[in-house]
């Protein structure tokens, strides 16, 4: 009985030690200003996976690793004040890395082999976690999304609609409901210098920790069939994940009753790895661009 208690105490000590080392690693990333790199989203779960997989006298590496990942993610909201959006999108990567490493460790244990394969897998993940930590290991961050739609209105009506102050309601795609949405928008007109400013309100922890910021676009080019906006201010919560750069609308009169609207957004991806966050951000920006065409460029049908 005493021996079992001693083993349990050692296991608890090792668990706390692993979580403590992970916390120190996170603080180092924060101070080095590389906490948006793959070192956080791949390197950190790799440390957790290795630590919990190798704790002795555990039933399976997979079980202990998944528990460790869950504890670390839950603690991140309170200890490191990470927002729910970050945790939500980081969780799949954490569990994926943990599952890959733990699976290799369990497989080696069942066959009573040395964990060479697990070490090789961990080494590959460690190399991947270097993305974003230096210019040499950073993939291109500048991205662009272009959406084209045909609107049942002539080009003058569409341009007049774009000149109005934008209005949004909560009727939006499910994926966009994860992110902050503009609660108040001011500004109108399509003359050079005209500004649109949207206020975004977010709650980092779903129901509390209110974060408010503004995103402002200024008209820098205005032609009958083209309007270009540039970002003049962005301290909204969305800026933690991507940096808006420009927004451009092109209009093409198909006939007297139809206009083809092409809306282009350019932004800078700030999160790594690119193969994970790149497609997610592209999809979110594409949905947001479609919303702009539907809500901002499409005149309301008169009943």
ChimeraX attribute file (.defattr): number of C-alpha atoms within 10 A of each C-alpha:
attribute: neighborCount
match mode: 1-to-1
recipient: residues
	/A:1	6
	/A:2	7
	/A:3	8
	/A:4	9
	/A:5	10
	/A:6	11
	/A:7	14
	/A:8	13
	/A:9	12
	/A:10	14
	/A:11	17
	/A:12	13
	/A:13	11
	/A:14	17
	/A:15	17
	/A:16	12
	/A:17	13
	/A:18	20
	/A:19	20
	/A:20	12
	/A:21	15
	/A:22	20
	/A:23	18
	/A:24	12
	/A:25	17
	/A:26	20
	/A:27	14
	/A:28	13
	/A:29	18
	/A:30	13
	/A:31	9
	/A:32	10
	/A:33	11
	/A:34	19
	/A:35	20
	/A:36	19
	/A:37	23
	/A:38	25
	/A:39	26
	/A:40	24
	/A:41	23
	/A:42	25
	/A:43	24
	/A:44	23
	/A:45	28
	/A:46	27
	/A:47	20
	/A:48	24
	/A:49	29
	/A:50	20
	/A:51	21
	/A:52	27
	/A:53	26
	/A:54	16
	/A:55	18
	/A:56	13
	/A:57	10
	/A:58	13
	/A:59	9
	/A:60	20
	/A:61	28
	/A:62	22
	/A:63	15
	/A:64	21
	/A:65	27
	/A:66	21
	/A:67	13
	/A:68	23
	/A:69	23
	/A:70	15
	/A:71	12
	/A:72	19
	/A:73	18
	/A:74	13
	/A:75	15
	/A:76	18
	/A:77	16
	/A:78	11
	/A:79	10
	/A:80	11
	/A:81	12
	/A:82	16
	/A:83	18
	/A:84	17
	/A:85	18
	/A:86	14
	/A:87	16
	/A:88	12
	/A:89	14
	/A:90	18
	/A:91	15
	/A:92	13
	/A:93	16
	/A:94	25
	/A:95	20
	/A:96	15
	/A:97	25
	/A:98	27
	/A:99	21
	/A:100	17
	/A:101	27
	/A:102	26
	/A:103	19
	/A:104	21
	/A:105	25
	/A:106	18
	/A:107	16
	/A:108	16
	/A:109	14
	/A:110	9
	/A:111	8
	/A:112	9
	/A:113	11
	/A:114	11
	/A:115	15
	/A:116	12
	/A:117	15
	/A:118	20
	/A:119	15
	/A:120	13
	/A:121	15
	/A:122	21
	/A:123	13
	/A:124	11
	/A:125	20
	/A:126	18
	/A:127	14
	/A:128	17
	/A:129	22
	/A:130	20
	/A:131	23
	/A:132	24
	/A:133	20
	/A:134	11
	/A:135	9
	/A:136	9
	/A:137	13
	/A:138	16
	/A:139	15
	/A:140	11
	/A:141	16
	/A:142	14
	/A:143	16
	/A:144	15
	/A:145	17
	/A:146	16
	/A:147	18
	/A:148	16
	/A:149	14
	/A:150	16
	/A:151	20
	/A:152	18
	/A:153	22
	/A:154	19
	/A:155	23
	/A:156	15
	/A:157	17
	/A:158	23
	/A:159	25
	/A:160	14
	/A:161	18
	/A:162	22
	/A:163	18
	/A:164	16
	/A:165	15
	/A:166	19
	/A:167	13
	/A:168	15
	/A:169	9
	/A:170	10
	/A:171	8
	/A:172	13
	/A:173	12
	/A:174	8
	/A:175	11
	/A:176	15
	/A:177	11
	/A:178	14
	/A:179	16
	/A:180	19
	/A:181	19
	/A:182	20
	/A:183	13
	/A:184	14
	/A:185	18
	/A:186	14
	/A:187	17
	/A:188	15
	/A:189	17
	/A:190	24
	/A:191	15
	/A:192	15
	/A:193	14
	/A:194	15
	/A:195	22
	/A:196	23
	/A:197	22
	/A:198	21
	/A:199	19
	/A:200	21
	/A:201	20
	/A:202	23
	/A:203	17
	/A:204	19
	/A:205	16
	/A:206	12
	/A:207	8
	/A:208	9
	/A:209	12
	/A:210	11
	/A:211	14
	/A:212	14
	/A:213	17
	/A:214	19
	/A:215	21
	/A:216	21
	/A:217	23
	/A:218	22
	/A:219	22
	/A:220	18
	/A:221	15
	/A:222	16
	/A:223	12
	/A:224	12
	/A:225	14
	/A:226	16
	/A:227	21
	/A:228	21
	/A:229	24
	/A:230	18
	/A:231	19
	/A:232	16
	/A:233	14
	/A:234	19
	/A:235	16
	/A:236	21
	/A:237	21
	/A:238	20
	/A:239	16
	/A:240	13
	/A:241	16
	/A:242	18
	/A:243	19
	/A:244	24
	/A:245	18
	/A:246	19
	/A:247	22
	/A:248	19
	/A:249	22
	/A:250	17
	/A:251	23
	/A:252	16
	/A:253	18
	/A:254	15
	/A:255	12
	/A:256	11
	/A:257	12
	/A:258	16
	/A:259	23
	/A:260	20
	/A:261	23
	/A:262	19
	/A:263	24
	/A:264	19
	/A:265	21
	/A:266	18
	/A:267	19
	/A:268	17
	/A:269	22
	/A:270	20
	/A:271	23
	/A:272	27
	/A:273	23
	/A:274	20
	/A:275	9
	/A:276	16
	/A:277	17
	/A:278	16
	/A:279	11
	/A:280	14
	/A:281	20
	/A:282	16
	/A:283	15
	/A:284	17
	/A:285	23
	/A:286	19
	/A:287	17
	/A:288	18
	/A:289	22
	/A:290	18
	/A:291	16
	/A:292	18
	/A:293	22
	/A:294	14
	/A:295	17
	/A:296	21
	/A:297	24
	/A:298	22
	/A:299	19
	/A:300	12
	/A:301	7
	/A:302	4
	/A:303	3
